Amino acid sequence: MTAPDLRDPAQRRAYRRELMGVARTERYWGIFLAMIGIALLWMRRSGWATVPEWLAPVAIGLGIVLMLIGIIHRMRHHRRRMRGE
């Protein structure tokens, strides 16, 4: 695979779309889990639900880990593409 020519607007647009698709699932699930964790934390603090204390921080932590995994995969893909691998 050759490195994209980022000076060409069409290739830059195509490469941007390609990068948006790399590890998309991990990144979106990470955001989703973090938001669920924040909602659980808010519901517990406001008295709306009785969920275990450990559930909200675990969901937020897993969400952050998934987002970081997605970011690392995307970064590695970008490095390989720029090297022409």
N, C-alpha and C positions, 0 to 999 in steps of 0.2 A: 504494500500500500504506500503510495507516495504522499508526501506532505502537501497540504493544501496551500494554494497561493492566496494568502490573506490580503494581498493588494487588489485582487480582482473582487468586485462587489458580489458577483454571482457565486463565486466559490466561498467567499466569506459567509454569505447567507446560508449556503448549503452546509458548511461546516458548523455554523451555529445551530442549525436544526439537528445535525448529527450529535453534537454535544448535549443538546437538550434531551435526547433520547437515551443517553448513556446513564445507567443506574437510576433511571427514572422511578422505577418501582420502589427501590430502597429509600430514595429521598422522600417520595410522597408518603410512604408508610411511616417514615420517621416523623414527618410533620404531623400526620394523623395521630400517631401514638402520643406525641408530646401534647397535642391539643386535648386529647382525651384525658391525659394525666392532669392537665391544668383544670379541665372541667371537673374532674373527680375531686381535686383539691378544693376548688371553689365550692362544690356542692357539700363537701364534708364540713368546711369551715362555716358555711351559712346554715347548716342544719337541714338541708334538703334530703340528704341520703346518709345512711350509715354504712360506709364502706371501710374496709380495714385500713389502718393508718399507712401500711406499707405499700398499698396498691398505687396510689398517685405518684410517689417518687419513683417506683419501679417503672411505671408507664412512661414517665418523663425521661428517665435514664435510658430506657430501651429506645425511645424515640430519638434521643440525641445520638446514641451509638449508631443507629441505622442511618441517620443523616450523615454522620461522619464517614461511615463505610461508603455511602453513595458518593460523597465528595471525593474521597480517596480514589475510588474506582474511576471517577470522571477525570481527576487530575492525572492518573496513570495513563488513561487512554489518550489524553491530550499530549502528554510527553512522548508516548510512542508514535502518535500521528505526526508530531512535529519532527521527529527523527526520521520519519519515513519508513517505519517498521510495519 
